[in-house]
Amino acid sequence: MAEKIVVAMSGGVDSSTVAALLKDGGCDVIGLTMQLWDYTRRESAGDDLGDEKETGTCCSLDDIYDARRVARFLNLPFYVVNFEQSFEKEVVRPFVRSYLEGETPIPCIPCNSFMKFDHLLNRASQIGAERLATGHYARVRFNEETGRYELLKGKDETKDQSFFLFEMTQAQLSRVLFPLGQYTKSEVRQMAHQFGLPVHEKPDSQEICFIPRRNYGRFVENYVRDHPELLGPEQVDLPAGQGKIIQGGEIVSKDGKVLGKHQGVHHFTVGQRKGLGVSASQPLYVLQTHVASQTVVVGRDEDLLKKGLTATRVNWVSVENPASPLRIRAKIRNRHEAAEATLTGPEPGSAVVEFDVPQRAVTPGQAVVFYDGECVVGGGWIREGW
């Protein structure tokens, strides 16, 4: 019998090509699309942003329609699974809380960890599918010597998505397929055209699916109006009946000189230059945010350089907890060029990374991923740079 495989279909060219490739290869393919967010909600629509989802994101009703259209074209069974409650609990709320705590979160990583490779993989099991396939540009191989599955970069360095998958477990890696990992994006587009897929010219999604027009600050503020329990002691109560708001504070220089005011630390991220609202004789960048005092510290570009970082919630993907120190290449952003570094693990679940050359804008709340050549050793969440 043909192997039954669920394809996570987003309505884009990548996942659609995966479905076509597997069906063409004789697999019993079932298409599943996740419904994750209601775009009519105030958080997404905003008070003055309109009620239509901005193009260039993912997981909209239009994308669900495109996924259904591709499944019909390929003559595949197709289902939409509603994960809205889980998505809000495991992705959206932590995203808002992280911003309120002065961090800069990456919701795409927990979306992969919880929605695709936990909930969707479980749903695949429930319908009798052996494996789950996605359109990620990454690869998996089994190492006979270590007895472990290894997560590898995709062939196309410009599209490699292994950075977003560092939280995957061995059990998950044993059941997932990344058919596009061995191809370049241009090759995938060509295959989509050859298959005649109705979305072969559809642009790639770029932005966070539930954030309209990249206005993170407005989203956080709208969400907090309906979920004031997320506010900490740094936020203020208004008179009875007026609810709560996010408190603003001061923008200060490294030496503590007050340069201006701001409307909340959630509007700022380390390395930010635009939108500071202060004038100076030289360009200024955000160096730190202090939630307790609601202070944003700014300085020169060279002040952003850090010799190292500490990370928490570390997950070892392709290896067991390694002996330290370990020489690795560390990426502190998806588009960051991996930097040579020494990795030590002072205690389980944490890591210290010391760069050979100081790196710019090490940002709390972002991920750091450890590479050994093309292999993802592991990764964690940046607590602080030093």
Sequence and secondary structure as in RCSB ss.txt:
>XXXX:A:sequence
MAEKIVVAMSGGVDSSTVAALLKDGGCDVIGLTMQLWDYTRRESAGDDLGDEKETGTCCSLDDIYDARRVARFLN
LPFYVVNFEQSFEKEVVRPFVRSYLEGETPIPCIPCNSFMKFDHLLNRASQIGAERLATGHYARVRFNEETGRYE
LLKGKDETKDQSFFLFEMTQAQLSRVLFPLGQYTKSEVRQMAHQFGLPVHEKPDSQEICFIPRRNYGRFVENYVR
DHPELLGPEQVDLPAGQGKIIQGGEIVSKDGKVLGKHQGVHHFTVGQRKGLGVSASQPLYVLQTHVASQTVVVGR
DEDLLKKGLTATRVNWVSVENPASPLRIRAKIRNRHEAAEATLTGPEPGSAVVEFDVPQRAVTPGQAVVFYDGEC
VVGGGWIREGW
>XXXX:A:secstr
   EEEEE  SSHHHHHHHHHHHHTT EEEEEEEE   TTSHHHHTTTS SS  TT SS HHHHHHHHHHHHHHT
  EEEEE HHHHIIIIIHHHHHHHHTT    THHHIIIIIIIIIIHHHHHHTT SEEE   SEEEEEETTTTEEE
EEE S TTT  GGGGTT  HHHHTTEE GGGGS HHHHHHHHHHHT TTTT     S TTSGGG HHHHHHHHHH
H GGG  TTSEE STTS EE   EEEEETT  EEEEES GGG  TT  TT     SS  EEEEEETTTTEEEEE 
GGGGEEEEEEEEEEEESSSSS  SSEEEEEESSTTS  EEEEEE SSTTEEEEEEEEEEE   TTSEEEEEETTE
EEEEEEEEEE 
